[in-house]
Amino acid sequence: MTDGSDRTRVKSVETALDVIEYIHRERSATIGEVADALGIGKSTAHRHLTTLHDRRYVTREDDRYRLSLRFLTFGGRTVYELPAREMIERKVEQLCDETGERAQFVIEEHGERVYAYTHAGPNAVRTDAAVGKRGPLHVSAAGKAILAHLPVERREALITEVSDDASLGARRVREELAAVRERGYAFNDEESTTGLRAVGVPVACPDGRVLGAISVSGPANRLTGAYFREEIPVLLLGAVNEIELNLKYR
């Protein structure tokens, strides 16, 4: 049985989006590669790619198609219009200067974390935390900070989705998120990437809605002891306090 959302989906639009996502994963693709990967005819793949090319969503070089920067136009505007964006960027860069590590501002979208802005300090290690990267909320410091402060019903729905064991897994996540709400910040202790730790603090709008979270991440051998558990959280809390005051009185 299908629900109402399934009945209202447009198959041709879904196929076009599948084409876009496949090219994104593979970096580039030919008509034949798209057809084989998606299980559609070459003529169908050709029509979709021709339409996307004519609308400037893909580029073509010889027989290979790549995504165009048109997607940056849309996503870039969304990031540009974030409340207090300029101050958030300044504080992210300031945290990089103070810690020498990588800092980022992360937002939640469709139950995932999305990197909206990131900056690397002089000692930062290379990671794949690029602007636009998406991932689950519950395994990153910024993601946990956001998840802990979502409305209860939405938070519970997301916890249920990520908990493999409906009882043990959900209980563990709830306990950690309760601790995040109590102390005001979240930790990622090599949960998303082996050898990487992070601290995240939520950024709240004046109405209490969570706008996103700022985090600082670095190698586990440098983020240790009181520096990891106390000093970096204090730096983050100070930065977020200034951002929230800016949001309140702008």
N, C-alpha and C positions, 0 to 999 in steps of 0.2 A: 504494500500500500504506500502511496506517496502522499506527502502532506501538501498544503497549499503552496508552499514555497517551491516545491519540485514542479508542480503543475504550471507555475508561472515563469519558469526558466525558459530562456530562448536558446535552443540548441546551437544555432549558428554563432551566437555571441559566445557561448561556452567554448566552441571549437576555436574561435579567434583568440580567446584568452589562453587556451591550451597551447596554441601556436606561439604566442608571446612568451609564455612561461617556459616552454621548451627551448626557445632561442636564448632566453636569459640564462638557463642552466648550462647550455652547451656553448655559449658565447657567439656562435654563428651556426648556420645550417643551410643546407640546400633544400630544394623542394622535395626531392626524394627522401632525404633524411627526416624531414618533418612528416611526410606521409607515412613512412615506415614506423616512426616512433609513436604516432598518434593513431595508427590503424585506420587511416583515411585514404581515399584515392588521390593520386597525384594531381588530377584535375581540380579536386577540392582544395588541396594544399596550395595549388597555384592560384586559385581564385582568392583565397584568404590572404596570401602573401602579396598579391598584386594590389588588393584593396588596402592593406596596411601600408604598402609602399606609396601608393597614390595619396594616402592621408598623412604621410610623413612619419609613421610610427616605426618603420624599419628602413634601413638603408640597404643597398644592394651593390656588391662588388663582384664582378664576374657572375658566378652562379650561387654566391653565398649571401645570405641575409643576416643582418645584425640589427639589434634594437637601436633606435635613434635617440638623440638627446631630447626629443619631445617629451619623454617621460620625466626628465629632469625639470622641464618647464612647469609641469603640474605639481610634482612633489616638492620642488624648490619653493613654489609659491606657498604651499601649505606650511612648510617650515618657516618661511619668512613672516607669515602672519601669526605665528605663535605669540601669545601675550608675553611681554617682557623679553622677547628674543634677544635683543642686543645685550641686555644685562646678563642673561643666562650665558651667552657666549663669552662675555668678559669674565664671568666668574669661573667658567670652565677653564679658560686660559690661565687665570690667576692660580687656580688649584694645580695646574700643570707646572707653573713656575715654582710654587711652594713645595711641591712634592717631587718634581722631576719625573713623575710617572704620567700615565695616560688618564685623561678625564673625559667624560662624555655626558650628554644629556639625552635621556631616553624617554620616549612616550609610549603609551599603550594604544594599540589599534587592533580590533578584532581579536582580543584576547592574547595578543603577542606583544613583545617588546620590539620597538623600532628605534634604531639609533638616528636621532635628529641632528646631533652636532657632536663632533669628537675632535679632540686636540691632543697631541703628543708632546710630553715634556722632554727635556734633553736626555733623560735616562730611560725613556719608555721603550719597552720591548715591542717588536712588531707583532700585531695580532690581525685578525680579520674583522675587527670591529669598525667597519666602514659605515659611513652615512647610508641609511637605507637598509642595513642588514636587519633581519628579523629573527626572532627566536622565542622560545617559551619564557614566560615570566618567572616561573618558580625556581630556576636554576641560576639566576644572576642576581647580584646585589640590588641593582636598580629595579629589576623586574619584581623582586620580592617587596621592595619598598613601595612600589605602585600597587601590587596585588593586595598588600596588607591594608591599604586604605581605600580600596574600591567599595562601593555599596555592598552590603552583606549578601544579598541575593546573587549579585553578579559574581562576587568573590567565591561563593559556595559553588556556583555552576562551573567556574574555571577550575577550582580545586578538584571537583569530581572528574573533570575531563583529564587531568594530568595524573591522577592517582591510579596506578595499576592495581593496587590492592585497595578496594573501596573502603575498607575499615582502617587498616594499619597505615596505609599511605596517606589517606586524607587526614587522619588524626595527627600524624607527624607534621604535615604541612600546616595545619591549623595552629599547632603549638608554636611552630617557628614564627608564623605570621603574628600571633599574639605577642610574642617577645619583641618583634619588630615594632609593633604599635606602642608597646610600653616604653622602649628605650629611644625610639625615634629614628633608628637606622638599621640597615640590614647588612649581613655579611654574605660573601660568596667565598667559601674556602675550598678552592679547586673543584668546584662542582660542575662548572661549565667547561673548563679547560684545565687539564693537569698542569700544575706548576704555577697557576695564576690565582691570585686572590683579589678581592675587591670589597669596597664599602660603598653603600648607596643610601641616599637620603631623599625622601619624597618632597616634591614642591607642590604646595597646596594653593589653590585659588582662594580669594576672599570668602567665597561661599562654601568652602570646605572641600570642593571637588579637587581631586588630585590631577595636576596638570602633567606631571611627569616625575622624573627623578634624576639627580646628578650622582655619578659614581666616580670613584678613583680606583684604578686597577693597576696591578704590578706583579712582578714575580714573587712567588711565595718565600724565597730566601731573603727578600728585602722587606716585605710586609709581614713583620713578625711581632710577637709580644705586644707591649703597650703601644707601640707605634701603630700597629694594625688595629688593635682593639680600642684604643682610646684617642690617640693624637689625630689620626686621619678623620675619625668621626667628628671630633671637635671642629676641625677645619671645614668639613662639609656642612655641619650644622650652622656655622657662622655664615657661610656663603649663601645657604638656602634662606636663612633669616633675612638677609638683605634683599634677596629676590622677592620674597613674600611681602616685605614691606613696600617694595616698589610696585608690586601688583595691587596692593591695597590702596595706595595713595596716588597712583598714576592718573 
